[in-house]
Amino acid sequence: MDILYRNILELAMFFILFPFVLKWFNALRYESLFKKGHIKEIQILFIMSVVIFTYLFTQAIMRIIELSTSIIG
């Protein structure tokens, strides 16, 4: 797979998966991990967690695509 197309596909998948991971993380309760009134810390942890897990999920899917194309081709 050409590196340019791979990068475009990876970037597109990241932005496609981001809303799904955001919705999944909205179901979690982060408030119980922090003291009351620490809203900024909760928000920072939330958005960083969503970005990290979206990146990991995208990398896992890209690795599966690469393995399948190397086996087929």
PDB file of N, H, CA, C and O in Angstrom:
ATOM      1  N   MET A   1       0.848  -1.170   0.000  1.00  0.00           N
ATOM      2  CA  MET A   1       0.000   0.000   0.000  1.00  0.00           C
ATOM      3  C   MET A   1       0.898   1.238   0.000  1.00  0.00           C
ATOM      4  O   MET A   1       1.833   1.348   0.793  1.00  0.00           O
ATOM      5  N   ASP A   2       0.600   2.139  -0.882  1.00  0.00           N
ATOM      6  H   ASP A   2      -0.160   2.051  -1.526  1.00  0.00           H
ATOM      7  CA  ASP A   2       1.377   3.365  -0.983  1.00  0.00           C
ATOM      8  C   ASP A   2       1.279   4.154   0.330  1.00  0.00           C
ATOM      9  O   ASP A   2       0.217   4.206   0.951  1.00  0.00           O
ATOM     10  N   ILE A   3       2.372   4.754   0.737  1.00  0.00           N
ATOM     11  H   ILE A   3       3.235   4.712   0.233  1.00  0.00           H
ATOM     12  CA  ILE A   3       2.436   5.440   2.036  1.00  0.00           C
ATOM     13  C   ILE A   3       1.479   6.633   2.097  1.00  0.00           C
ATOM     14  O   ILE A   3       0.909   6.907   3.153  1.00  0.00           O
ATOM     15  N   LEU A   4       1.297   7.339   0.994  1.00  0.00           N
ATOM     16  H   LEU A   4       1.761   7.116   0.137  1.00  0.00           H
ATOM     17  CA  LEU A   4       0.374   8.472   0.985  1.00  0.00           C
ATOM     18  C   LEU A   4      -1.062   8.013   1.215  1.00  0.00           C
ATOM     19  O   LEU A   4      -1.782   8.605   2.020  1.00  0.00           O
ATOM     20  N   TYR A   5      -1.483   6.964   0.515  1.00  0.00           N
ATOM     21  H   TYR A   5      -0.898   6.483  -0.139  1.00  0.00           H
ATOM     22  CA  TYR A   5      -2.839   6.455   0.679  1.00  0.00           C
ATOM     23  C   TYR A   5      -3.047   5.876   2.071  1.00  0.00           C
ATOM     24  O   TYR A   5      -4.126   5.993   2.651  1.00  0.00           O
ATOM     25  N   ARG A   6      -1.988   5.243   2.605  1.00  0.00           N
ATOM     26  H   ARG A   6      -1.111   5.148   2.134  1.00  0.00           H
ATOM     27  CA  ARG A   6      -2.073   4.697   3.957  1.00  0.00           C
ATOM     28  C   ARG A   6      -2.273   5.813   4.980  1.00  0.00           C
ATOM     29  O   ARG A   6      -3.091   5.682   5.891  1.00  0.00           O
ATOM     30  N   ASN A   7      -1.540   6.890   4.836  1.00  0.00           N
ATOM     31  H   ASN A   7      -0.876   6.996   4.096  1.00  0.00           H
ATOM     32  CA  ASN A   7      -1.659   8.005   5.766  1.00  0.00           C
ATOM     33  C   ASN A   7      -3.024   8.688   5.664  1.00  0.00           C
ATOM     34  O   ASN A   7      -3.615   9.066   6.676  1.00  0.00           O
ATOM     35  N   ILE A   8      -3.512   8.840   4.449  1.00  0.00           N
ATOM     36  H   ILE A   8      -3.032   8.533   3.627  1.00  0.00           H
ATOM     37  CA  ILE A   8      -4.843   9.435   4.263  1.00  0.00           C
ATOM     38  C   ILE A   8      -5.913   8.545   4.878  1.00  0.00           C
ATOM     39  O   ILE A   8      -6.825   9.033   5.545  1.00  0.00           O
ATOM     40  N   LEU A   9      -5.801   7.226   4.651  1.00  0.00           N
ATOM     41  H   LEU A   9      -5.060   6.829   4.109  1.00  0.00           H
ATOM     42  CA  LEU A   9      -6.760   6.286   5.225  1.00  0.00           C
ATOM     43  C   LEU A   9      -6.700   6.304   6.755  1.00  0.00           C
ATOM     44  O   LEU A   9      -7.733   6.272   7.424  1.00  0.00           O
ATOM     45  N   GLU A  10      -5.492   6.356   7.297  1.00  0.00           N
ATOM     46  H   GLU A  10      -4.653   6.382   6.754  1.00  0.00           H
ATOM     47  CA  GLU A  10      -5.343   6.382   8.748  1.00  0.00           C
ATOM     48  C   GLU A  10      -5.933   7.658   9.356  1.00  0.00           C
ATOM     49  O   GLU A  10      -6.606   7.602  10.385  1.00  0.00           O
ATOM     50  N   LEU A  11      -5.687   8.785   8.732  1.00  0.00           N
ATOM     51  H   LEU A  11      -5.140   8.831   7.896  1.00  0.00           H
ATOM     52  CA  LEU A  11      -6.234  10.050   9.218  1.00  0.00           C
ATOM     53  C   LEU A  11      -7.755  10.066   9.125  1.00  0.00           C
ATOM     54  O   LEU A  11      -8.436  10.523  10.043  1.00  0.00           O
ATOM     55  N   ALA A  12      -8.280   9.566   8.015  1.00  0.00           N
ATOM     56  H   ALA A  12      -7.726   9.194   7.270  1.00  0.00           H
ATOM     57  CA  ALA A  12      -9.735   9.513   7.850  1.00  0.00           C
ATOM     58  C   ALA A  12     -10.363   8.589   8.894  1.00  0.00           C
ATOM     59  O   ALA A  12     -11.404   8.912   9.468  1.00  0.00           O
ATOM     60  N   MET A  13      -9.731   7.443   9.138  1.00  0.00           N
ATOM     61  H   MET A  13      -8.886   7.180   8.673  1.00  0.00           H
ATOM     62  CA  MET A  13     -10.267   6.514  10.133  1.00  0.00           C
ATOM     63  C   MET A  13     -10.228   7.109  11.528  1.00  0.00           C
ATOM     64  O   MET A  13     -11.135   6.876  12.327  1.00  0.00           O
ATOM     65  N   PHE A  14      -9.191   7.874  11.830  1.00  0.00           N
ATOM     66  H   PHE A  14      -8.454   8.064  11.180  1.00  0.00           H
ATOM     67  CA  PHE A  14      -9.109   8.510  13.143  1.00  0.00           C
ATOM     68  C   PHE A  14     -10.298   9.432  13.367  1.00  0.00           C
ATOM     69  O   PHE A  14     -10.937   9.387  14.418  1.00  0.00           O
ATOM     70  N   PHE A  15     -10.592  10.269  12.377  1.00  0.00           N
ATOM     71  H   PHE A  15     -10.072  10.305  11.523  1.00  0.00           H
ATOM     72  CA  PHE A  15     -11.695  11.217  12.538  1.00  0.00           C
ATOM     73  C   PHE A  15     -13.062  10.551  12.436  1.00  0.00           C
ATOM     74  O   PHE A  15     -14.044  11.068  12.968  1.00  0.00           O
ATOM     75  N   ILE A  16     -13.135   9.419  11.764  1.00  0.00           N
ATOM     76  H   ILE A  16     -12.337   8.998  11.332  1.00  0.00           H
ATOM     77  CA  ILE A  16     -14.396   8.668  11.720  1.00  0.00           C
ATOM     78  C   ILE A  16     -14.639   7.969  13.046  1.00  0.00           C
ATOM     79  O   ILE A  16     -15.770   7.937  13.530  1.00  0.00           O
ATOM     80  N   LEU A  17     -13.590   7.407  13.642  1.00  0.00           N
ATOM     81  H   LEU A  17     -12.670   7.432  13.249  1.00  0.00           H
ATOM     82  CA  LEU A  17     -13.735   6.668  14.893  1.00  0.00           C
ATOM     83  C   LEU A  17     -13.853   7.574  16.119  1.00  0.00           C
ATOM     84  O   LEU A  17     -14.375   7.150  17.150  1.00  0.00           O
ATOM     85  N   PHE A  18     -13.378   8.806  16.018  1.00  0.00           N
ATOM     86  H   PHE A  18     -12.955   9.150  15.180  1.00  0.00           H
ATOM     87  CA  PHE A  18     -13.376   9.710  17.170  1.00  0.00           C
ATOM     88  C   PHE A  18     -14.758   9.894  17.795  1.00  0.00           C
ATOM     89  O   PHE A  18     -14.866   9.806  19.018  1.00  0.00           O
ATOM     90  N   PRO A  19     -15.821  10.144  17.024  1.00  0.00           N
ATOM     91  CA  PRO A  19     -17.143  10.309  17.657  1.00  0.00           C
ATOM     92  C   PRO A  19     -17.636   9.037  18.345  1.00  0.00           C
ATOM     93  O   PRO A  19     -18.324   9.111  19.363  1.00  0.00           O
ATOM     94  N   PHE A  20     -17.286   7.867  17.795  1.00  0.00           N
ATOM     95  H   PHE A  20     -16.727   7.806  16.968  1.00  0.00           H
ATOM     96  CA  PHE A  20     -17.714   6.615  18.413  1.00  0.00           C
ATOM     97  C   PHE A  20     -17.016   6.398  19.757  1.00  0.00           C
ATOM     98  O   PHE A  20     -17.652   6.022  20.742  1.00  0.00           O
ATOM     99  N   VAL A  21     -15.721   6.636  19.787  1.00  0.00           N
ATOM    100  H   VAL A  21     -15.205   6.941  18.988  1.00  0.00           H
ATOM    101  CA  VAL A  21     -14.978   6.491  21.043  1.00  0.00           C
ATOM    102  C   VAL A  21     -15.446   7.534  22.049  1.00  0.00           C
ATOM    103  O   VAL A  21     -15.535   7.247  23.242  1.00  0.00           O
ATOM    104  N   LEU A  22     -15.743   8.735  21.579  1.00  0.00           N
ATOM    105  H   LEU A  22     -15.671   8.968  20.609  1.00  0.00           H
ATOM    106  CA  LEU A  22     -16.266   9.785  22.456  1.00  0.00           C
ATOM    107  C   LEU A  22     -17.582   9.347  23.087  1.00  0.00           C
ATOM    108  O   LEU A  22     -17.811   9.569  24.276  1.00  0.00           O
ATOM    109  N   LYS A  23     -18.436   8.734  22.298  1.00  0.00           N
ATOM    110  H   LYS A  23     -18.250   8.554  21.332  1.00  0.00           H
ATOM    111  CA  LYS A  23     -19.712   8.251  22.822  1.00  0.00           C
ATOM    112  C   LYS A  23     -19.501   7.118  23.828  1.00  0.00           C
ATOM    113  O   LYS A  23     -20.185   7.054  24.850  1.00  0.00           O
ATOM    114  N   TRP A  24     -18.552   6.224  23.535  1.00  0.00           N
ATOM    115  H   TRP A  24     -17.996   6.275  22.705  1.00  0.00           H
ATOM    116  CA  TRP A  24     -18.255   5.133  24.470  1.00  0.00           C
ATOM    117  C   TRP A  24     -17.735   5.679  25.794  1.00  0.00           C
ATOM    118  O   TRP A  24     -18.106   5.181  26.857  1.00  0.00           O
ATOM    119  N   PHE A  25     -16.885   6.690  25.740  1.00  0.00           N
ATOM    120  H   PHE A  25     -16.584   7.094  24.877  1.00  0.00           H
ATOM    121  CA  PHE A  25     -16.321   7.245  26.958  1.00  0.00           C
ATOM    122  C   PHE A  25     -17.328   8.100  27.727  1.00  0.00           C
ATOM    123  O   PHE A  25     -17.153   8.317  28.926  1.00  0.00           O
ATOM    124  N   ASN A  26     -18.355   8.577  27.079  1.00  0.00           N
ATOM    125  H   ASN A  26     -18.497   8.400  26.105  1.00  0.00           H
ATOM    126  CA  ASN A  26     -19.390   9.325  27.783  1.00  0.00           C
ATOM    127  C   ASN A  26     -20.156   8.431  28.755  1.00  0.00           C
ATOM    128  O   ASN A  26     -20.780   8.921  29.696  1.00  0.00           O
ATOM    129  N   ALA A  27     -20.106   7.129  28.527  1.00  0.00           N
ATOM    130  H   ALA A  27     -19.599   6.731  27.763  1.00  0.00           H
ATOM    131  CA  ALA A  27     -20.801   6.198  29.414  1.00  0.00           C
ATOM    132  C   ALA A  27     -20.028   5.959  30.711  1.00  0.00           C
ATOM    133  O   ALA A  27     -20.592   5.428  31.668  1.00  0.00           O
ATOM    134  N   LEU A  28     -18.751   6.340  30.762  1.00  0.00           N
ATOM    135  H   LEU A  28     -18.293   6.772  29.985  1.00  0.00           H
ATOM    136  CA  LEU A  28     -17.942   6.137  31.967  1.00  0.00           C
ATOM    137  C   LEU A  28     -18.151   7.266  32.971  1.00  0.00           C
ATOM    138  O   LEU A  28     -18.506   8.384  32.599  1.00  0.00           O
ATOM    139  N   ARG A  29     -17.929   6.966  34.224  1.00  0.00           N
ATOM    140  H   ARG A  29     -17.639   6.058  34.526  1.00  0.00           H
ATOM    141  CA  ARG A  29     -18.044   7.950  35.306  1.00  0.00           C
ATOM    142  C   ARG A  29     -16.653   8.322  35.806  1.00  0.00           C
ATOM    143  O   ARG A  29     -16.068   7.609  36.621  1.00  0.00           O
ATOM    144  N   TYR A  30     -16.127   9.444  35.315  1.00  0.00           N
ATOM    145  H   TYR A  30     -16.602  10.024  34.653  1.00  0.00           H
ATOM    146  CA  TYR A  30     -14.828   9.920  35.759  1.00  0.00           C
ATOM    147  C   TYR A  30     -14.919  10.695  37.073  1.00  0.00           C
ATOM    148  O   TYR A  30     -13.913  10.874  37.759  1.00  0.00           O
ATOM    149  N   GLU A  31     -16.098  11.147  37.418  1.00  0.00           N
ATOM    150  H   GLU A  31     -16.916  11.002  36.861  1.00  0.00           H
ATOM    151  CA  GLU A  31     -16.245  11.987  38.599  1.00  0.00           C
ATOM    152  C   GLU A  31     -15.834  11.270  39.872  1.00  0.00           C
ATOM    153  O   GLU A  31     -15.363  11.897  40.820  1.00  0.00           O
ATOM    154  N   SER A  32     -16.011   9.956  39.893  1.00  0.00           N
ATOM    155  H   SER A  32     -16.393   9.447  39.123  1.00  0.00           H
ATOM    156  CA  SER A  32     -15.686   9.203  41.104  1.00  0.00           C
ATOM    157  C   SER A  32     -14.179   9.095  41.333  1.00  0.00           C
ATOM    158  O   SER A  32     -13.754   8.743  42.434  1.00  0.00           O
ATOM    159  N   LEU A  33     -13.368   9.387  40.327  1.00  0.00           N
ATOM    160  H   LEU A  33     -13.713   9.673  39.433  1.00  0.00           H
ATOM    161  CA  LEU A  33     -11.912   9.316  40.471  1.00  0.00           C
ATOM    162  C   LEU A  33     -11.304  10.597  41.032  1.00  0.00           C
ATOM    163  O   LEU A  33     -10.149  10.598  41.459  1.00  0.00           O
ATOM    164  N   PHE A  34     -12.063  11.673  41.037  1.00  0.00           N
ATOM    165  H   PHE A  34     -13.001  11.671  40.690  1.00  0.00           H
ATOM    166  CA  PHE A  34     -11.536  12.979  41.417  1.00  0.00           C
ATOM    167  C   PHE A  34     -12.313  13.557  42.592  1.00  0.00           C
ATOM    168  O   PHE A  34     -13.441  13.154  42.877  1.00  0.00           O
ATOM    169  N   LYS A  35     -11.687  14.499  43.255  1.00  0.00           N
ATOM    170  H   LYS A  35     -10.771  14.826  43.023  1.00  0.00           H
ATOM    171  CA  LYS A  35     -12.366  15.235  44.312  1.00  0.00           C
ATOM    172  C   LYS A  35     -13.369  16.201  43.686  1.00  0.00           C
ATOM    173  O   LYS A  35     -13.261  16.554  42.512  1.00  0.00           O
ATOM    174  N   LYS A  36     -14.326  16.611  44.472  1.00  0.00           N
ATOM    175  H   LYS A  36     -14.415  16.324  45.425  1.00  0.00           H
ATOM    176  CA  LYS A  36     -15.329  17.560  43.974  1.00  0.00           C
ATOM    177  C   LYS A  36     -14.672  18.882  43.617  1.00  0.00           C
ATOM    178  O   LYS A  36     -13.762  19.344  44.305  1.00  0.00           O
ATOM    179  N   GLY A  37     -15.142  19.482  42.535  1.00  0.00           N
ATOM    180  H   GLY A  37     -15.881  19.106  41.976  1.00  0.00           H
ATOM    181  CA  GLY A  37     -14.645  20.789  42.126  1.00  0.00           C
ATOM    182  C   GLY A  37     -13.444  20.748  41.196  1.00  0.00           C
ATOM    183  O   GLY A  37     -12.959  21.803  40.787  1.00  0.00           O
ATOM    184  N   HIS A  38     -12.953  19.583  40.852  1.00  0.00           N
ATOM    185  H   HIS A  38     -13.347  18.725  41.184  1.00  0.00           H
ATOM    186  CA  HIS A  38     -11.792  19.471  39.960  1.00  0.00           C
ATOM    187  C   HIS A  38     -12.263  19.214  38.529  1.00  0.00           C
ATOM    188  O   HIS A  38     -11.940  18.189  37.928  1.00  0.00           O
ATOM    189  N   ILE A  39     -13.014  20.143  38.007  1.00  0.00           N
ATOM    190  H   ILE A  39     -13.276  20.976  38.495  1.00  0.00           H
ATOM    191  CA  ILE A  39     -13.634  19.997  36.698  1.00  0.00           C
ATOM    192  C   ILE A  39     -12.589  19.989  35.581  1.00  0.00           C
ATOM    193  O   ILE A  39     -12.679  19.178  34.659  1.00  0.00           O
ATOM    194  N   LYS A  40     -11.607  20.876  35.654  1.00  0.00           N
ATOM    195  H   LYS A  40     -11.534  21.534  36.404  1.00  0.00           H
ATOM    196  CA  LYS A  40     -10.587  20.968  34.594  1.00  0.00           C
ATOM    197  C   LYS A  40      -9.800  19.665  34.475  1.00  0.00           C
ATOM    198  O   LYS A  40      -9.520  19.211  33.365  1.00  0.00           O
ATOM    199  N   GLU A  41      -9.442  19.059  35.609  1.00  0.00           N
ATOM    200  H   GLU A  41      -9.670  19.428  36.510  1.00  0.00           H
ATOM    201  CA  GLU A  41      -8.698  17.804  35.581  1.00  0.00           C
ATOM    202  C   GLU A  41      -9.519  16.682  34.955  1.00  0.00           C
ATOM    203  O   GLU A  41      -8.995  15.858  34.206  1.00  0.00           O
ATOM    204  N   ILE A  42     -10.806  16.660  35.269  1.00  0.00           N
ATOM    205  H   ILE A  42     -11.232  17.329  35.878  1.00  0.00           H
ATOM    206  CA  ILE A  42     -11.697  15.648  34.688  1.00  0.00           C
ATOM    207  C   ILE A  42     -11.800  15.847  33.184  1.00  0.00           C
ATOM    208  O   ILE A  42     -11.749  14.878  32.425  1.00  0.00           O
ATOM    209  N   GLN A  43     -11.943  17.086  32.747  1.00  0.00           N
ATOM    210  H   GLN A  43     -11.984  17.873  33.363  1.00  0.00           H
ATOM    211  CA  GLN A  43     -12.056  17.361  31.315  1.00  0.00           C
ATOM    212  C   GLN A  43     -10.771  17.010  30.573  1.00  0.00           C
ATOM    213  O   GLN A  43     -10.823  16.455  29.475  1.00  0.00           O
ATOM    214  N   ILE A  44      -9.630  17.325  31.155  1.00  0.00           N
ATOM    215  H   ILE A  44      -9.587  17.776  32.046  1.00  0.00           H
ATOM    216  CA  ILE A  44      -8.343  17.009  30.514  1.00  0.00           C
ATOM    217  C   ILE A  44      -8.165  15.504  30.414  1.00  0.00           C
ATOM    218  O   ILE A  44      -7.781  14.996  29.360  1.00  0.00           O
ATOM    219  N   LEU A  45      -8.436  14.784  31.491  1.00  0.00           N
ATOM    220  H   LEU A  45      -8.747  15.197  32.347  1.00  0.00           H
ATOM    221  CA  LEU A  45      -8.320  13.326  31.454  1.00  0.00           C
ATOM    222  C   LEU A  45      -9.274  12.725  30.432  1.00  0.00           C
ATOM    223  O   LEU A  45      -8.916  11.792  29.713  1.00  0.00           O
ATOM    224  N   PHE A  46     -10.475  13.254  30.370  1.00  0.00           N
ATOM    225  H   PHE A  46     -10.766  14.012  30.954  1.00  0.00           H
ATOM    226  CA  PHE A  46     -11.476  12.725  29.443  1.00  0.00           C
ATOM    227  C   PHE A  46     -11.027  12.874  27.995  1.00  0.00           C
ATOM    228  O   PHE A  46     -11.036  11.899  27.244  1.00  0.00           O
ATOM    229  N   ILE A  47     -10.637  14.079  27.594  1.00  0.00           N
ATOM    230  H   ILE A  47     -10.630  14.871  28.204  1.00  0.00           H
ATOM    231  CA  ILE A  47     -10.289  14.302  26.191  1.00  0.00           C
ATOM    232  C   ILE A  47      -8.997  13.579  25.824  1.00  0.00           C
ATOM    233  O   ILE A  47      -8.877  13.060  24.714  1.00  0.00           O
ATOM    234  N   MET A  48      -8.026  13.537  26.743  1.00  0.00           N
ATOM    235  H   MET A  48      -8.124  13.959  27.645  1.00  0.00           H
ATOM    236  CA  MET A  48      -6.782  12.812  26.472  1.00  0.00           C
ATOM    237  C   MET A  48      -7.037  11.313  26.337  1.00  0.00           C
ATOM    238  O   MET A  48      -6.448  10.653  25.481  1.00  0.00           O
ATOM    239  N   SER A  49      -7.907  10.785  27.177  1.00  0.00           N
ATOM    240  H   SER A  49      -8.385  11.321  27.872  1.00  0.00           H
ATOM    241  CA  SER A  49      -8.246   9.361  27.089  1.00  0.00           C
ATOM    242  C   SER A  49      -8.937   9.037  25.776  1.00  0.00           C
ATOM    243  O   SER A  49      -8.652   8.012  25.157  1.00  0.00           O
ATOM    244  N   VAL A  50      -9.831   9.895  25.353  1.00  0.00           N
ATOM    245  H   VAL A  50     -10.063  10.728  25.856  1.00  0.00           H
ATOM    246  CA  VAL A  50     -10.538   9.671  24.092  1.00  0.00           C
ATOM    247  C   VAL A  50      -9.557   9.707  22.921  1.00  0.00           C
ATOM    248  O   VAL A  50      -9.626   8.851  22.038  1.00  0.00           O
ATOM    249  N   VAL A  51      -8.657  10.671  22.900  1.00  0.00           N
ATOM    250  H   VAL A  51      -8.602  11.366  23.617  1.00  0.00           H
ATOM    251  CA  VAL A  51      -7.683  10.780  21.814  1.00  0.00           C
ATOM    252  C   VAL A  51      -6.754   9.566  21.812  1.00  0.00           C
ATOM    253  O   VAL A  51      -6.479   9.004  20.752  1.00  0.00           O
ATOM    254  N   ILE A  52      -6.270   9.156  22.983  1.00  0.00           N
ATOM    255  H   ILE A  52      -6.493   9.612  23.844  1.00  0.00           H
ATOM    256  CA  ILE A  52      -5.352   8.020  23.062  1.00  0.00           C
ATOM    257  C   ILE A  52      -6.029   6.734  22.615  1.00  0.00           C
ATOM    258  O   ILE A  52      -5.459   5.980  21.827  1.00  0.00           O
ATOM    259  N   PHE A  53      -7.236   6.473  23.104  1.00  0.00           N
ATOM    260  H   PHE A  53      -7.699   7.086  23.744  1.00  0.00           H
ATOM    261  CA  PHE A  53      -7.910   5.242  22.718  1.00  0.00           C
ATOM    262  C   PHE A  53      -8.347   5.253  21.260  1.00  0.00           C
ATOM    263  O   PHE A  53      -8.361   4.201  20.621  1.00  0.00           O
ATOM    264  N   THR A  54      -8.700   6.407  20.720  1.00  0.00           N
ATOM    265  H   THR A  54      -8.688   7.262  21.238  1.00  0.00           H
ATOM    266  CA  THR A  54      -9.003   6.488  19.296  1.00  0.00           C
ATOM    267  C   THR A  54      -7.764   6.181  18.467  1.00  0.00           C
ATOM    268  O   THR A  54      -7.844   5.467  17.468  1.00  0.00           O
ATOM    269  N   TYR A  55      -6.620   6.717  18.878  1.00  0.00           N
ATOM    270  H   TYR A  55      -6.555   7.297  19.690  1.00  0.00           H
ATOM    271  CA  TYR A  55      -5.362   6.442  18.182  1.00  0.00           C
ATOM    272  C   TYR A  55      -5.023   4.950  18.243  1.00  0.00           C
ATOM    273  O   TYR A  55      -4.662   4.358  17.225  1.00  0.00           O
ATOM    274  N   LEU A  56      -5.134   4.346  19.408  1.00  0.00           N
ATOM    275  H   LEU A  56      -5.427   4.826  20.235  1.00  0.00           H
ATOM    276  CA  LEU A  56      -4.822   2.919  19.542  1.00  0.00           C
ATOM    277  C   LEU A  56      -5.771   2.055  18.724  1.00  0.00           C
ATOM    278  O   LEU A  56      -5.342   1.086  18.097  1.00  0.00           O
ATOM    279  N   PHE A  57      -7.043   2.394  18.724  1.00  0.00           N
ATOM    280  H   PHE A  57      -7.392   3.181  19.232  1.00  0.00           H
ATOM    281  CA  PHE A  57      -8.026   1.654  17.950  1.00  0.00           C
ATOM    282  C   PHE A  57      -7.746   1.786  16.450  1.00  0.00           C
ATOM    283  O   PHE A  57      -7.847   0.812  15.704  1.00  0.00           O
ATOM    284  N   THR A  58      -7.396   2.992  16.022  1.00  0.00           N
ATOM    285  H   THR A  58      -7.314   3.783  16.628  1.00  0.00           H
ATOM    286  CA  THR A  58      -7.050   3.218  14.615  1.00  0.00           C
ATOM    287  C   THR A  58      -5.813   2.428  14.226  1.00  0.00           C
ATOM    288  O   THR A  58      -5.783   1.822  13.154  1.00  0.00           O
ATOM    289  N   GLN A  59      -4.787   2.421  15.078  1.00  0.00           N
ATOM    290  H   GLN A  59      -4.812   2.913  15.949  1.00  0.00           H
ATOM    291  CA  GLN A  59      -3.571   1.680  14.789  1.00  0.00           C
ATOM    292  C   GLN A  59      -3.835   0.180  14.700  1.00  0.00           C
ATOM    293  O   GLN A  59      -3.252  -0.503  13.858  1.00  0.00           O
ATOM    294  N   ALA A  60      -4.707  -0.336  15.558  1.00  0.00           N
ATOM    295  H   ALA A  60      -5.181   0.219  16.242  1.00  0.00           H
ATOM    296  CA  ALA A  60      -5.043  -1.757  15.513  1.00  0.00           C
ATOM    297  C   ALA A  60      -5.738  -2.116  14.199  1.00  0.00           C
ATOM    298  O   ALA A  60      -5.426  -3.137  13.586  1.00  0.00           O
ATOM    299  N   ILE A  61      -6.669  -1.284  13.776  1.00  0.00           N
ATOM    300  H   ILE A  61      -6.922  -0.454  14.275  1.00  0.00           H
ATOM    301  CA  ILE A  61      -7.364  -1.548  12.513  1.00  0.00           C
ATOM    302  C   ILE A  61      -6.403  -1.436  11.333  1.00  0.00           C
ATOM    303  O   ILE A  61      -6.455  -2.248  10.410  1.00  0.00           O
ATOM    304  N   MET A  62      -5.522  -0.426  11.360  1.00  0.00           N
ATOM    305  H   MET A  62      -5.480   0.234  12.109  1.00  0.00           H
ATOM    306  CA  MET A  62      -4.549  -0.271  10.275  1.00  0.00           C
ATOM    307  C   MET A  62      -3.607  -1.465  10.212  1.00  0.00           C
ATOM    308  O   MET A  62      -3.237  -1.902   9.122  1.00  0.00           O
ATOM    309  N   ARG A  63      -3.222  -1.989  11.346  1.00  0.00           N
ATOM    310  H   ARG A  63      -3.523  -1.634  12.231  1.00  0.00           H
ATOM    311  CA  ARG A  63      -2.342  -3.162  11.368  1.00  0.00           C
ATOM    312  C   ARG A  63      -3.045  -4.375  10.772  1.00  0.00           C
ATOM    313  O   ARG A  63      -2.426  -5.149  10.042  1.00  0.00           O
ATOM    314  N   ILE A  64      -4.310  -4.550  11.070  1.00  0.00           N
ATOM    315  H   ILE A  64      -4.813  -3.922  11.664  1.00  0.00           H
ATOM    316  CA  ILE A  64      -5.081  -5.648  10.485  1.00  0.00           C
ATOM    317  C   ILE A  64      -5.179  -5.484   8.983  1.00  0.00           C
ATOM    318  O   ILE A  64      -5.042  -6.462   8.248  1.00  0.00           O
ATOM    319  N   ILE A  65      -5.413  -4.266   8.508  1.00  0.00           N
ATOM    320  H   ILE A  65      -5.524  -3.471   9.105  1.00  0.00           H
ATOM    321  CA  ILE A  65      -5.482  -4.012   7.070  1.00  0.00           C
ATOM    322  C   ILE A  65      -4.140  -4.310   6.412  1.00  0.00           C
ATOM    323  O   ILE A  65      -4.103  -4.942   5.356  1.00  0.00           O
ATOM    324  N   GLU A  66      -3.044  -3.869   7.012  1.00  0.00           N
ATOM    325  H   GLU A  66      -3.075  -3.356   7.870  1.00  0.00           H
ATOM    326  CA  GLU A  66      -1.726  -4.133   6.457  1.00  0.00           C
ATOM    327  C   GLU A  66      -1.411  -5.623   6.415  1.00  0.00           C
ATOM    328  O   GLU A  66      -0.874  -6.117   5.424  1.00  0.00           O
ATOM    329  N   LEU A  67      -1.740  -6.332   7.475  1.00  0.00           N
ATOM    330  H   LEU A  67      -2.177  -5.930   8.280  1.00  0.00           H
ATOM    331  CA  LEU A  67      -1.495  -7.784   7.496  1.00  0.00           C
ATOM    332  C   LEU A  67      -2.329  -8.505   6.442  1.00  0.00           C
ATOM    333  O   LEU A  67      -1.842  -9.414   5.769  1.00  0.00           O
ATOM    334  N   SER A  68      -3.573  -8.100   6.304  1.00  0.00           N
ATOM    335  H   SER A  68      -3.969  -7.361   6.850  1.00  0.00           H
ATOM    336  CA  SER A  68      -4.419  -8.763   5.311  1.00  0.00           C
ATOM    337  C   SER A  68      -3.966  -8.459   3.888  1.00  0.00           C
ATOM    338  O   SER A  68      -4.026  -9.339   3.029  1.00  0.00           O
ATOM    339  N   THR A  69      -3.515  -7.237   3.618  1.00  0.00           N
ATOM    340  H   THR A  69      -3.467  -6.523   4.316  1.00  0.00           H
ATOM    341  CA  THR A  69      -3.034  -6.943   2.264  1.00  0.00           C
ATOM    342  C   THR A  69      -1.697  -7.627   1.990  1.00  0.00           C
ATOM    343  O   THR A  69      -1.420  -7.987   0.846  1.00  0.00           O
ATOM    344  N   SER A  70      -0.870  -7.812   3.003  1.00  0.00           N
ATOM    345  H   SER A  70      -1.095  -7.520   3.933  1.00  0.00           H
ATOM    346  CA  SER A  70       0.395  -8.505   2.773  1.00  0.00           C
ATOM    347  C   SER A  70       0.166 -10.002   2.563  1.00  0.00           C
ATOM    348  O   SER A  70       0.916 -10.633   1.818  1.00  0.00           O
ATOM    349  N   ILE A  71      -0.845 -10.579   3.198  1.00  0.00           N
ATOM    350  H   ILE A  71      -1.454 -10.066   3.803  1.00  0.00           H
ATOM    351  CA  ILE A  71      -1.146 -11.984   2.984  1.00  0.00           C
ATOM    352  C   ILE A  71      -1.755 -12.216   1.605  1.00  0.00           C
ATOM    353  O   ILE A  71      -1.411 -13.176   0.915  1.00  0.00           O
ATOM    354  N   ILE A  72      -2.668 -11.321   1.211  1.00  0.00           N
ATOM    355  H   ILE A  72      -2.947 -10.542   1.772  1.00  0.00           H
ATOM    356  CA  ILE A  72      -3.338 -11.457  -0.081  1.00  0.00           C
ATOM    357  C   ILE A  72      -2.388 -11.152  -1.232  1.00  0.00           C
ATOM    358  O   ILE A  72      -2.355 -11.872  -2.231  1.00  0.00           O
ATOM    359  N   GLY A  73      -1.619 -10.083  -1.083  1.00  0.00           N
ATOM    360  H   GLY A  73      -1.646  -9.499  -0.272  1.00  0.00           H
ATOM    361  CA  GLY A  73      -0.769  -9.636  -2.172  1.00  0.00           C
ATOM    362  C   GLY A  73       0.590 -10.071  -1.999  1.00  0.00           C
ATOM    363  O   GLY A  73       1.444  -9.777  -2.835  1.00  0.00           O
TER     364      GLY A  73
END
